Amino acid sequence: MGWIVLVIIVIAVFWVIALYNRLVINRNKVDNSWSQVDVQLRRRYDLIPNLVETVKGYATHEKEVFENVARARQQAIQAQGPEQKGQAENMLTGALRQLFAVAEAYPVLRASENFTQLQQQLQDTENKIAYARQFYNDTVFMYNTSIEKFPASLFASMFGYARRPFFEVEGEGREPVSVKF
């Protein structure tokens, strides 16, 4: 009888260890996927000043648009975590839409090879950001599900695991930009 109890205890201990290791793996996947989002966002932040400078050369009287882009970029760089980053990225996306709307008014600018290359690089980066966001949200979904399922939910909170937020686009990021001259 003592052996049976000992075997049950050993099995329970190994089960808790396996559960804990699965939670660690899922948490690390979320952290890794967030760092991939961050890499793409930083690439975007690096491209924006070059794009603004190119447009400035043609549209010098659009000072407010340039200031909005610079301000939104700085806020996005300083934002921490998925929730703040999501809000800041929405503002930056709106500011970039305004910048591209201004660029549409200058055919010579649109024909500029430098502007075209920067625009293409930014578009590629936007696609990579969209993929990284999707991947991050998928890993958050898997992580959140793993800590909420029974019996893992009993141990997850005991081990300090909590839900992670999704990286969502809200409000301004979903609406078209309106520019009036």
Secondary structure, DSSP 4 states (H G I P E B T S, - for coil): -HHHHHHHHHHHHHHHHHHHHHHHHHHHHHHHHHHHHHHHHHHHHHHHHHHHHHHHTT-TT-HHHHHHHHHHHHHHHH--HHHHHHHHHHHHHHHHHHHHHHHHT-HHHHH-HHHHHHHHHHHHHHHHHHHHHHHHHHHHHHHHHHHHSTTHHHHHTTTT----------GGGGSPP----
